[in-house]
Amino acid sequence: MVKLRLKRCGRKQRAVYRIVAIDVRSRREGRDLRKVGFYDPIKNQTYLNVPAILYFLEKGAQPTGTVHDISKKAEVFKELRFNQMKFN
């Protein structure tokens, strides 16, 4: 099973996170399938590769709670519903 979750980067006390698609059995810093975004909680900056996120969500990937909240703020799920309605 694939999950969309945060992968910690940066130095001590200055954490930044990559949003990655990764196998559930992998550890937090393990090998990821694909990098799909970036999140900096200190500067409150977010970059999301929306087409890649939508691809993994359509394939059944589950976002973690934090990634779900970040995606919700960026209105990724509205685009997912729009794409599903367009193809039905």
N, C-alpha and C positions, 0 to 999 in steps of 0.2 A: 504494500500500500504506500502511496506517495502522500506526503504532507507538504504544505507551504509553511515554513517556519523561519525564525530568526537565527542567524549565524553570527556570533559575536566577533567583532574585529576591533581595531584601535588599540590604544595603550591603556595602562592602569588609570582608573578614574575618569577616562575619556572614551567610554564605549560608543561605538557605532555598530550598526547591524546591517548585514545583507539579508535580504529576503530571498530564500532559496527554495527550490523544489528538491526534496530529499526523501530517501527511503525511510520509513518509520524506524527500522532497526538500527539506523546509523546514529552515531553520537552527535552532539551539537556541532562540533567542529569537523565532523566527518565529510566525506566526499559527497558533493551535491550533484544532482542531475543537471540543474541549470540555475543560474542567478537570474532572478526576475524583479529585483528591486533593491532599494537602499533606504535605510531609516536612521536618522541622527536625532536621538531624543534630546540632546543638549541644545542644538540649534533649531530643533523642531522642523527639520527638513525631511521630505520624503520624495523619492523618485520611484515610480512603478512602471514596469514594462507591461502595460495592460494587455496587449495581445497574447503575451506569453502566459500571464496569469489566467486569462480566460481559457486558453488552450488546456492548461492543467486542470482547471476547475471542471471543464466539460468532460475531461477524461476521468474524473472522479476523485481528484486530489482534495484533501480536507485541510482547510487553513486552521492554524492554531488560534487561540483566543485573541492574542495581540495582533497577529496578521489579519484576522477577520476585522478587528476594529480599525486598523489602518486602511484596509481595503474599503471598508464601509464609508469612511470619511472621504475617500477619493471616488466614491460612487461607482466602484467596479461592478458591484452586484446588479446595479441598474442596467449596465451595459450587457451583463450576462443574460438578464431577463429579456432585454430587447433583442439580443441575438437569437434566443430560443424562440421568441414569438415570431421573428422574421422567417425562420426556417420551418416553422410548423404550418 
